[in-house]
Amino acid sequence: MRLGLIDGDGIGPEVVRSARQVVDEALSAVGAAPVEWVPLAMGHRAIAEFGNPLPEQTLDALDGVDGWILGPHDNASYPAEHRAAVAPGGAIRKRFDLYANIRPARAFPSVHATAPDIDLVIVRENSEGFYADRNMFAGTGEFRPTPDIAMSVGLVTRAACERIAHQAFRLAATRRKRVTIVHKANVLPLTMGLFRDVCYEVAQSYPGVEVGDEHVDAAAAHLVRAAADYDVLVTENLFGDILSDLAGELSGSLGLAASLNCSATRAMAQAVHGAAPTLAGRNRANPAALQLSSAMLLRWLAARDAEAAFAQAGERIERAVAATFEVGVATADLGGLASTSEFTEQVCARVHRR
């Protein structure tokens, strides 16, 4: 198995290094063959070396790997000529048609959570919707016909709705068998109405899964009031971005928010949080989100290739992170005293325990 390793910016090199260590330990613990890691450049390092935050060399190399771990990028600090371009993460998602963004939110032992009983997954359509940087073949869906007018085009297609709905229902069938379709069809009856209706059509292929729908504003309020009511939510790109950040905070912190971007053939582990440049190089970053994202990548590879050992390794990482929190080991953002490397060592030790 060949996996790409993209450090990114800010705390990226530290949390990516931590994720690699944990993956290597987990694969060793279950007797799986080691991964061949392929380091690739992105962000400030790539600008310095190639004059581009996402060089073609990196994109070409990603064509030859099974999946990859992506560190956070800090495109707000790039030189002006690069800030105007699509952010590297979005460009990668578009290049490889990573149409599904899977974002779990769950509370962990000994970590304070606003919603201590939360355990849900948001399945976010990742390729179109109201995100203007990825819903056009060329250019973006935003434009200014005059200096005083700005416009944005939202894109919703039946094909994209169908494939993200299947992703959500397949996932729900392995969990508590309940899907909530989140939309805003009351004020966007054509675009969001199509999304809602196609999801209901797909639901007919999964008779064992309960299905309902909610407007996005009601869903946000309901998440705050009773997050435990949800199992799997499927929604449009922009709505999914907002709701998954809300769910991450309800579970304790965005520092715990894992994420997987995938298609039927490729997957990218990418934590939800940003590059936190003020913490860079200080050994203080919380690596848990990218560790958990990497566990999701292993589970996805296991399902794609019928490789049971990878699923076992992913499960070990998830259990080890939870067990580390349970004994009170956490980084400073969660009120703990552990450094990035100390938290990583604790998790690595626990992946070997049954």
C-alpha positions in Angstrom: 0.0 0.0 0.0 1.4 3.4 -1.0 0.1 6.5 0.8 0.9 10.1 0.2 2.0 12.3 3.0 1.5 16.1 2.6 2.7 18.2 5.5 1.1 21.5 4.6 1.6 24.6 6.7 1.7 25.7 10.3 1.2 22.8 12.6 0.9 20.5 9.6 4.3 18.9 9.8 3.8 18.0 13.5 0.3 16.5 13.2 1.1 14.7 10.0 4.2 13.2 11.6 2.0 12.1 14.5 -0.6 10.5 12.2 2.1 8.6 10.4 3.6 7.3 13.6 0.2 6.1 14.9 -0.7 4.4 11.5 2.6 2.6 11.5 2.1 1.4 15.0 -1.4 0.2 14.4 -0.5 -1.7 11.3 2.4 -3.3 13.1 0.0 -4.2 16.0 -2.3 -6.2 13.7 0.5 -7.8 11.7 -0.2 -5.9 8.5 2.5 -5.1 5.9 3.9 -1.6 6.5 2.8 1.3 4.3 5.2 2.8 1.7 4.9 6.6 2.5 5.3 9.1 -0.3 6.2 12.6 1.0 4.8 15.4 -1.2 5.1 19.2 -1.1 2.3 21.6 -0.6 1.9 25.1 0.8 4.8 27.4 1.8 7.4 24.7 1.3 6.1 24.1 -2.2 6.1 27.8 -3.0 9.7 28.1 -2.0 10.7 25.0 -4.0 8.4 25.1 -7.0 6.9 28.6 -7.0 3.4 27.1 -6.5 1.6 26.0 -3.3 0.2 22.9 -5.2 2.7 22.0 -7.8 1.9 19.6 -10.7 4.6 17.2 -9.4 2.5 16.7 -6.3 -0.8 16.2 -8.2 0.9 13.8 -10.6 2.4 11.8 -7.7 -1.1 11.5 -6.1 -2.2 9.7 -9.2 0.1 6.8 -8.2 -0.9 6.3 -4.6 -3.8 4.6 -2.9 -4.8 7.5 -0.6 -3.1 10.2 1.3 -2.9 12.2 4.5 -3.2 16.0 4.0 -2.0 18.5 6.6 -3.7 21.9 7.0 -2.8 24.8 4.7 -2.6 28.5 5.5 -3.4 30.0 2.2 -4.3 33.3 3.8 -0.6 33.9 4.4 0.5 32.9 0.9 1.9 35.7 -1.4 -0.9 37.7 -3.1 -0.6 35.9 -6.5 -1.3 32.6 -4.8 -4.0 33.7 -2.4 -6.3 34.5 -5.3 -6.2 30.9 -6.5 -8.3 28.0 -5.2 -7.0 26.7 -1.9 -4.8 23.5 -2.2 -7.3 21.3 -0.4 -10.2 22.4 -2.6 -8.1 22.0 -5.8 -7.1 18.4 -4.8 -10.8 17.5 -4.0 -11.8 18.9 -7.5 -8.9 17.2 -9.4 -9.7 13.8 -8.0 -13.5 14.2 -7.7 -13.5 13.5 -4.0 -17.3 14.0 -3.9 -18.0 12.8 -0.4 -16.8 14.5 2.8 -17.5 12.3 5.8 -17.3 14.1 9.1 -18.1 12.2 12.3 -18.7 14.0 15.6 -18.6 12.1 18.9 -17.8 12.9 22.5 -14.8 11.3 24.2 -14.3 10.3 27.9 -12.9 12.9 30.1 -13.2 15.6 27.4 -15.7 18.3 28.3 -18.4 18.4 25.6 -21.5 20.6 25.3 -23.3 17.5 23.9 -21.8 14.6 25.9 -24.0 12.0 24.2 -23.3 13.2 20.6 -22.4 10.4 18.1 -23.3 11.3 14.6 -21.8 11.5 11.1 -22.4 14.4 8.6 -22.1 13.3 5.0 -21.4 16.4 3.0 -21.7 16.6 -0.8 -18.3 17.9 -1.7 -18.3 18.7 -5.4 -20.9 21.3 -6.1 -23.7 23.2 -4.2 -23.0 26.8 -3.2 -19.3 26.4 -3.1 -18.2 28.5 -6.1 -14.6 27.2 -6.2 -15.7 23.7 -7.3 -19.0 23.9 -9.1 -17.8 24.9 -12.6 -15.7 23.2 -15.2 -13.5 26.3 -15.6 -13.2 29.2 -13.3 -15.6 29.7 -10.3 -19.3 30.2 -9.8 -18.7 33.7 -8.4 -18.6 36.8 -10.6 -19.1 40.6 -10.5 -20.9 42.1 -13.5 -20.3 45.6 -12.1 -18.1 46.9 -9.2 -21.1 47.1 -7.0 -22.8 43.8 -7.8 -21.5 40.3 -6.9 -23.3 37.1 -7.8 -22.9 33.4 -7.1 -24.2 30.4 -8.9 -25.2 27.3 -6.9 -25.1 23.9 -8.7 -27.1 20.9 -7.8 -27.3 17.8 -10.2 -29.2 14.6 -9.9 -26.0 12.5 -10.4 -24.2 14.2 -7.5 -27.3 14.0 -5.3 -27.6 10.3 -6.0 -24.1 9.3 -5.2 -23.9 11.3 -2.0 -27.2 9.8 -0.9 -26.0 6.3 -1.5 -22.9 7.1 0.5 -25.0 8.3 3.5 -27.4 5.3 3.4 -24.6 2.8 3.1 -23.0 4.3 6.1 -26.2 4.5 8.1 -26.8 0.8 7.4 -23.6 0.1 9.4 -24.7 2.3 12.3 -28.1 3.1 13.9 -29.9 3.0 10.5 -31.3 6.5 10.5 -30.7 9.2 7.9 -31.7 12.9 8.1 -31.8 14.8 4.8 -30.9 18.5 5.5 -31.9 21.1 3.0 -33.6 24.5 2.5 -36.3 23.6 0.0 -38.8 26.0 1.4 -36.9 29.0 0.0 -34.8 27.2 -2.7 -37.4 24.8 -4.1 -35.6 24.0 -7.3 -32.0 23.3 -6.1 -32.6 22.1 -2.6 -35.9 20.6 -3.6 -34.0 18.4 -6.1 -31.5 17.4 -3.5 -34.2 16.4 -1.0 -36.3 14.5 -3.5 -33.4 12.6 -5.0 -32.3 11.5 -1.5 -35.8 10.2 -0.8 -35.7 8.3 -4.1 -32.4 6.7 -3.2 -33.8 5.8 0.3 -36.2 3.4 -1.4 -33.2 1.1 -2.1 -32.5 0.9 1.7 -35.7 -0.3 3.3 -34.0 -1.1 6.5 -32.9 2.6 7.1 -35.3 5.1 8.5 -35.3 8.5 6.7 -36.6 12.0 7.4 -35.7 15.5 6.5 -35.2 18.9 8.1 -34.6 22.5 7.0 -31.0 23.5 7.8 -31.8 26.2 10.3 -34.1 23.7 12.2 -31.3 21.1 12.1 -28.8 23.5 13.6 -31.1 24.3 16.5 -31.9 20.7 16.9 -28.2 19.8 17.0 -27.7 22.2 19.9 -30.7 21.0 21.8 -30.6 17.2 21.2 -27.6 16.1 19.2 -28.1 12.5 20.3 -31.2 12.3 18.2 -29.1 12.2 15.0 -27.3 9.3 13.4 -26.3 10.2 9.8 -27.1 13.6 8.2 -26.7 14.1 4.5 -26.6 17.6 3.1 -25.3 20.1 0.5 -21.7 21.4 0.5 -22.1 24.7 2.3 -24.7 23.5 4.8 -22.5 20.5 5.6 -19.5 22.7 6.2 -21.3 24.8 8.7 -23.2 22.0 10.5 -20.0 19.8 10.8 -18.1 22.6 12.5 -21.0 23.1 14.9 -21.1 19.4 15.6 -17.4 19.4 16.2 -17.6 22.1 18.8 -20.6 20.3 20.5 -18.4 17.2 20.8 -15.7 19.1 22.6 -13.4 20.9 20.1 -12.6 21.2 16.4 -9.3 19.6 17.6 -11.2 16.4 17.7 -13.0 16.8 14.3 -11.9 14.1 11.9 -12.7 14.1 8.2 -12.4 11.9 5.1 -12.8 13.1 1.6 -13.4 10.3 -0.9 -14.7 9.0 -4.2 -15.3 5.4 -5.1 -11.6 4.9 -5.8 -9.5 7.4 -3.8 -9.6 8.9 -0.3 -7.8 11.7 1.5 -7.6 12.0 5.3 -7.8 15.7 6.3 -8.6 17.1 9.8 -11.2 19.9 9.9 -9.0 22.4 11.9 -6.7 24.9 10.3 -2.9 25.4 10.3 -2.7 27.4 13.6 0.5 29.1 12.6 1.1 30.6 16.1 1.5 27.1 17.4 3.8 25.9 14.7 7.0 24.3 15.8 6.1 24.5 19.5 5.1 20.8 20.1 1.7 22.0 21.4 -0.7 21.1 18.6 -3.5 18.6 19.2 -2.9 15.7 16.7 -6.0 13.7 17.6 -8.2 14.9 14.7 -5.6 13.9 12.1 -5.0 10.6 13.9 -8.7 9.9 13.8 -8.9 11.0 10.1 -6.1 8.5 9.3 -8.1 5.8 11.0 -11.0 6.6 8.7 -8.6 6.4 5.8 -7.5 2.9 6.9 -11.2 1.8 7.3 -12.0 3.1 3.8 -9.0 1.3 2.3 -10.1 -1.9 4.1 -13.6 -1.6 2.5 -12.2 -0.8 -1.0 -9.7 -3.7 -1.0 -11.4 -6.2 1.4 -8.3 -5.8 3.6 -9.5 -6.8 7.1 -6.2 -5.9 8.8 -6.6 -2.2 7.8 -10.0 -2.1 9.3 -8.6 -3.6 12.5 -5.8 -1.0 12.5 -8.2 1.8 12.1 -10.3 0.5 15.0 -7.3 0.3 17.2 -6.4 3.9 16.5 -9.9 5.0 17.4 -9.9 3.0 20.6 -6.4 4.1 21.5 -7.3 7.8 21.2 -10.4 7.3 23.3 -8.5 5.4 25.9 -5.8 8.1 26.1 -8.4 10.7 26.7 -10.1 8.5 29.3 -7.0 8.4 31.5 -6.8 12.2 31.4 -4.1 12.7 28.8 -4.8 15.6 26.5 -3.1 18.6 24.9 -3.5 22.2 26.2 -6.4 23.1 24.0 -8.5 20.5 25.9 -7.2 21.6 29.3 -4.4 19.0 29.4 -0.6 19.1 29.9 0.6 16.8 27.1 2.7 18.0 24.2 2.0 16.8 20.7 4.8 14.2 20.9 3.7 13.0 24.4 0.1 12.5 23.3 1.3 10.7 20.2 3.5 8.3 22.4 0.5 7.6 24.6 -1.7 6.7 21.7 1.0 4.6 20.0 1.4 2.6 23.2 -2.3 1.9 23.5 -2.8 0.7 19.9 -0.9 -2.4 20.9 -3.4 -3.2 23.7 -6.4 -5.4 23.0 
